[in-house]
Amino acid sequence: MSYVKLPMRETAMVSPMMLALDARRPQQFPSSQPVAKTIEEIEILRRLRWKCPSSLFYGGYTGGKGGKLPEGDGGRWVCDPVGIAKAAEDVSGPGCLIYSIGSDGEFSFEKAIHDQISNKCEIHTFDKNPIEFYLRPEYNPGYPHERVPSFVNYHIGELSRSKNLAQLVKDLGHNGRTIEILKIDCEGCEHDTYKEWLDADVDVRQILGEFHGYTEQFSRFFIEKGYAVFHSGAGSDPEMSYVKLPMRESAMVSPMMLALDARRPQQLPSSQPVAKTIEEIEILRRLRWKCPSSLFYGGYTGGKGGKLPEGDGGRWVCDPVGIAKAAEDVSGPGCLIYSIGSDGEFSFEKAIHDQISNKCEIHTFDKNPIEFYLRPEYFPGYPHEPVPSFVNYHIVEISRSKNLAQLVLDLGHNGRTIEILKIDCDGCELDTYKEWLDADVDVRQILGVFHGYTEQHSRFFIEKGYAVFHSGAGSDPEMSYVKLPMRESAMVSPMLLALDARRPQQLPSSQPVAKTIEEIEILRRLRWKCPSSLFYGGYTGGKGGKLPEGDGGRWVCDPVGIAKAAEDVSGPGCLIYSIGSDGEFSFEKAIHDQISNKCEIHTFDRNPNEFYLRPEYNPGYPHERVPSFVNYHIGELSRSKNLAQLVKDLGHNGRTIEILKIDCEGCEHDTYKEWLDADVDVRQILGEFHGYTEQFSRFFIEKGYAVFHSGAGSDPEMSYVKLPMRESAMVSPMMLALD
């Protein structure tokens, strides 16, 4: 079992990904690959796989060259189009300056910047020859050559060491300006010139270049200058995209990735004007909003002769924790729920009451008395039922003359907050939806079935300050909208466990995954993420080939934070306890060699080291002598000799144990509840638990930890981290060049 202390560092929160791991041990990364040599190298590797969530593909074309030209050729990935557009619109700022070196008489990129980002960008294109040279019929037939667009400043010039970027900038009087995008495709000139690109008296925010005979050395050069790689092309002459750090805040928000061409899944064809204006980008973003905390409530199985979809009648709800807190807050507006159109089926109302809060005030509105829906001949198989005792039932039909504003007025709810407005009125929404928000109430979520839905419905609510966090399928979809800004609690995923394979979009309400606020938090911490985690130690082979590769190693959260703690002479340092090595020190060596040689490592075993070095002891297991940097102690963990006593004996009271690694062959059952009684601050617990049950993890969660790695089998390795993690725990150090 592996535990991490919360809060994790920031570095822990960024996934290093686990790509292409050895199929024999997909959960493990062999320690023989020194991926975490130093803090500096971790940072370089991280920047080689940077993410710009807002990036979109601009420019490019289809066809040409006898059909051999890739679609999108001539275009580029651009980071932060919203930030660029804002810079262009800001009359008091430096504006938007674009340099495109090497167009070859093809201006799809320049046109995309002008048409889709901002027509106020100042665009300068540089080519070796006059435009007439590229317009000749015999020049690259099939390539879409064209005349210089009116908004492009065209210059005849070739980039070289004698005429580098600094000279171009000086000639044009752009000294001291900011170049938002430096796009370079100069057919090989980059080899002689790239090291001088940044010598110009300008601030270059993005470099989008094609590198012939590319090696990683190009990227490492720009990383040393403060950039990161946010897009890497393929082949020997890839298109590489670099962004200067720190990125603007706007770069962190994805404007969506809609309708990607199946033929080019990495590219968004510029023929789709997805980024016409800043406003349109924001609308598109809100059409694909994320509510990480959303869960499915209500619904049922079967019914209508087996033709009724499972989950029908239920809805996706954003931020159940926030709703529960509102219900519990006696000084606040409380929790008010409106359900219009139940059709005599109350699974949604019951789920709100039973799984979120029994203090919510629920009002249900139907066209007919409940007796109408309870008749045997009314939709046989549909689970009609009497009105639950906690539901306020009203006989009324919503219409233009009896709209939501009138319902609110009749019930005296003026000035209140409706947490959820659920509407399924079999078509009435078409005539009434534009008046729903005229009521004197603050509606936080709208969960509706829209018959004959078009995007116009969603755009209306977006204009009113909402975002779409769930979109159903078909011509009459269930659409879920949340008012922005969402509460902070909405941003925390409570998990999505055990989704029904028959309905992957739905979480059956029969699974009580959201019983209480406390239970949601426990479930969340049982599936915590430490994005910075890496696997340290372990070995291959052994025990007649029966020993799993990586055995003896552990997942560690936030190696960068641990290394920084070790280097900080004014801080508590880096203290590691490893209880139960069994004469195998790959983990200790990995900490020392790959994280920091300044960590103080203490290993505890039942027997002297010589005991494990005997040939007859576990043949094939890589026993070895105690490394010189390990403080070796003979001692067994027990109730009478628990961690508190070990700490006291070694004079470590008041210290911080960065990692407590325990593999004591069963002693954990008798001792784990006392591990945290020692006078030390334990940041991570990496343990093997024999006969593990969830009760072990729940104990550590109650003590302020979260599970960031769960092993398999009956005796899993579990990793826990103490919350809150350090900031450094949130950043992925990468996982490049995996097997």
BELNOR-V726088 format. One record per run of one state. SS is the DSSP state (2 for helix, 1 for strand, 0 for the rest). FROM is the first residue (numbers start at 0). LEN is the number of residues. If there is no record, write none. Layout:
SS,FROM,LEN
SS,FROM,LEN
//
This chain:
0,0,1
1,1,4
0,5,1
1,6,3
0,9,1
1,10,1
0,11,11
2,22,3
0,25,13
2,38,9
0,47,8
1,55,3
0,58,2
1,60,1
0,61,3
2,64,3
0,67,5
1,72,1
0,73,2
1,75,3
0,78,2
2,80,9
0,89,7
1,96,5
0,101,6
2,107,10
0,117,4
1,121,6
0,127,3
2,130,5
0,135,16
1,151,5
0,156,8
2,164,8
0,172,5
1,177,7
0,184,5
2,189,10
0,199,3
1,202,8
0,210,5
2,215,9
0,224,2
1,226,6
0,232,6
1,238,6
0,244,4
2,248,4
0,252,9
2,261,3
0,264,13
2,277,10
0,287,7
1,294,3
0,297,2
1,299,1
0,300,3
2,303,3
0,306,5
1,311,1
0,312,2
1,314,3
0,317,2
2,319,9
0,328,7
1,335,5
0,340,6
2,346,10
0,356,4
1,360,6
0,366,3
2,369,5
0,374,16
1,390,5
0,395,8
2,403,8
0,411,5
1,416,7
0,423,5
2,428,10
0,438,3
1,441,8
0,449,5
2,454,9
0,463,2
1,465,6
0,471,6
1,477,6
0,483,4
2,487,4
0,491,25
2,516,9
0,525,8
1,533,3
0,536,2
1,538,1
0,539,3
2,542,3
0,545,5
1,550,1
0,551,2
1,553,3
0,556,2
2,558,9
0,567,7
1,574,5
0,579,6
2,585,10
0,595,4
1,599,6
0,605,3
2,608,5
0,613,16
1,629,5
0,634,8
2,642,8
0,650,5
1,655,7
0,662,5
2,667,10
0,677,3
1,680,8
0,688,5
2,693,9
0,702,2
1,704,6
0,710,6
1,716,6
0,722,1
1,723,3
0,726,2
1,728,2
0,730,9
//
